[in-house]
Amino acid sequence: MAGNIYGYARVSTREQNEDRQLIELMQLAIPKKNIFLDKQSGKDFERPQYRCLIRRLKREDMLYVKSIDRLGRNYEEILEQWRVLTKEKGVDIIVLDMPLLDTRRGKDLMGTFLSDIVLQVLSFVAEKERNNIRQRQAEGIEAAKRRGVKFGRPARPLPDNFYEIHKKWRNKKLTLSQAAEACGMPVGTFYAKAVKQEENVLPIYGKNL
């Protein structure tokens, strides 16, 4: 007796749109309750919806994915998951963007051999592209830093009374704790801001500092 039909979709971040994958899966008459979606990186298979899917899959079930990189991006782990699904669980996998990756076809030795070769090549390409993206991002960040681009959250503006309080603190009219409290800052933050301001604008205060 034929098993159930499932679909799996994945996007790397919550900002990415999964509609294209879901539309294709729904066009295959896969029940909505049998479509699993993760909004998470494909670097490994520790994804909540994927793990839930694995628990549901039984022998003779069919699993559809849009492309091999939606299944994952780690070369060795894709191959291992493919083995677990097809050999241990007895599930058929159909990759919509690559008709050769359809385990329903060519179940003889030659068909299996060709499918395994295609899978290994595509898995390698998926991981290679992931590594290339990471490298390009790192190179882009480094180039931007050399141009003076600042990353991270912008620094909060100093309170209006900071310069006055800073001068009183340096003239020993206030303790460090009193100065920080007057500026509404933690002691460490006030001290760090004070040192930075002195490095940048020391001449403003003259020699009394």
C-alpha positions in Angstrom: 0.0 0.0 0.0 1.4 3.4 -0.9 2.5 5.6 1.9 1.8 9.3 2.7 3.1 12.3 0.8 5.2 15.0 2.6 6.9 18.2 1.7 9.7 20.0 3.3 10.6 23.7 2.8 13.3 25.9 4.3 14.4 29.5 4.3 17.6 30.7 6.0 16.1 33.7 7.8 12.7 34.9 9.0 12.9 37.7 6.5 13.2 35.4 3.5 10.0 34.4 1.6 9.0 30.8 1.5 6.0 31.2 -0.7 7.6 29.9 -3.9 8.5 26.6 -2.3 5.2 26.2 -0.6 3.2 26.9 -3.7 5.1 24.2 -5.6 4.5 21.7 -2.8 0.8 22.4 -2.6 0.4 22.0 -6.3 1.5 18.4 -5.8 -1.7 17.8 -3.7 0.4 17.4 -0.5 -1.9 17.9 2.5 -1.1 21.1 4.3 -0.6 19.3 7.6 2.1 17.2 5.8 4.2 20.2 4.8 7.0 21.2 7.2 8.7 24.6 7.1 11.9 25.7 8.9 13.1 29.3 9.0 16.6 28.5 9.9 20.1 28.0 8.5 20.8 24.8 6.6 24.2 24.4 8.3 23.0 21.3 10.1 19.8 19.2 10.6 19.0 20.3 14.1 15.9 22.1 13.0 12.6 21.7 14.9 10.3 21.1 11.9 12.7 18.8 10.1 13.1 16.7 13.3 9.3 16.5 13.6 9.1 15.5 9.9 11.7 12.7 10.4 9.6 11.3 13.3 6.5 11.2 11.1 8.1 9.5 8.0 7.4 5.8 7.6 8.4 3.2 5.0 7.0 3.8 1.5 6.3 7.5 2.3 7.4 10.1 -0.3 9.2 13.3 0.6 9.3 16.3 -1.8 11.8 19.2 -1.6 12.2 22.1 -4.0 16.0 21.8 -4.3 18.8 19.9 -2.6 20.0 23.1 -0.8 16.6 23.4 0.9 17.3 20.0 2.5 20.6 21.3 3.8 24.0 22.9 3.0 26.5 20.6 4.7 27.9 18.2 2.2 28.5 15.2 4.6 25.3 15.7 6.5 23.2 15.8 3.4 24.6 12.5 2.3 24.1 11.0 5.7 20.5 12.2 5.9 19.8 10.9 2.4 21.1 7.5 3.5 19.0 7.5 6.7 15.8 8.4 4.8 16.2 6.1 1.8 18.0 3.1 3.3 17.0 3.0 6.9 13.5 4.5 6.8 12.6 3.3 3.3 11.4 6.7 2.2 11.4 8.0 -1.4 12.8 11.5 -2.0 11.9 13.6 -4.9 14.0 16.8 -5.6 11.8 19.0 -7.8 14.6 21.0 -9.4 16.6 17.9 -10.3 14.5 15.1 -11.9 17.6 12.7 -11.6 17.2 12.9 -7.8 14.0 10.9 -7.7 14.5 7.6 -5.8 11.2 6.2 -7.2 13.0 5.8 -10.6 16.0 3.6 -11.4 15.9 1.4 -8.3 18.2 -1.0 -10.1 22.0 -0.9 -9.5 22.7 1.6 -12.4 19.9 3.9 -11.4 21.0 4.0 -7.8 24.6 4.5 -8.9 23.7 7.5 -11.1 21.5 9.0 -8.4 24.2 8.7 -5.8 26.7 10.4 -8.1 24.3 13.3 -8.9 23.5 13.7 -5.2 27.2 13.9 -4.2 28.0 16.4 -6.9 25.0 18.7 -5.9 25.7 18.3 -2.2 29.3 19.4 -2.8 28.2 22.3 -4.9 25.7 23.4 -2.3 28.3 23.4 0.5 30.9 25.1 -1.8 28.4 27.9 -2.6 27.7 28.3 1.1 31.4 28.6 1.9 31.9 31.1 -1.0 29.1 33.2 0.4 30.7 33.2 3.8 34.0 34.2 2.3 32.5 37.0 0.2 30.7 38.3 3.3 33.9 38.3 5.3 35.9 40.0 2.5 33.1 42.6 2.2 33.1 43.3 5.9 36.9 43.6 6.0 36.9 46.0 3.0 34.2 48.1 4.6 36.1 48.3 7.8 39.2 49.5 5.9 36.9 52.3 4.4 35.9 53.3 7.9 32.4 51.8 7.9 31.3 51.0 11.5 29.3 47.9 12.3 27.1 47.1 15.2 24.6 49.3 17.0 25.2 53.0 16.7 26.5 54.5 20.0 23.9 56.2 22.1 24.3 60.0 22.3 25.9 61.4 25.4 23.5 63.1 27.8 23.3 66.9 27.7 25.0 67.3 31.0 27.9 64.9 30.2 30.6 67.5 29.6 29.7 69.5 32.7 29.6 66.4 34.9 32.8 65.1 33.3 34.6 68.4 34.1 33.4 68.4 37.7 34.6 64.8 38.1 38.0 65.5 36.7 38.2 68.5 39.0 37.4 66.1 41.9 34.1 67.9 42.7 32.3 64.6 42.1 33.2 61.0 42.7 33.1 58.5 39.8 29.9 57.0 41.2 28.3 60.4 41.6 29.2 61.5 38.1 27.9 58.2 36.5 24.7 58.5 38.5 24.2 62.2 37.4 24.6 61.1 33.8 22.3 58.1 34.2 25.1 55.7 33.2 26.7 52.6 34.7 30.1 53.5 36.3 32.0 51.5 33.6 30.2 53.2 30.8 30.7 56.7 32.1 34.4 56.0 32.6 34.9 54.6 29.1 33.0 57.6 27.6 35.1 60.0 29.6 38.4 58.5 28.5 37.2 58.4 24.9 36.2 62.1 25.1 39.5 63.1 26.6 41.3 61.4 23.7 39.2 63.2 21.2 38.5 66.6 22.7 41.1 67.2 25.4 41.9 70.8 24.4 38.3 71.9 25.1 38.9 71.7 28.8 42.3 73.3 29.0 45.1 72.4 31.4 42.9 71.9 34.5 42.0 68.4 33.5 
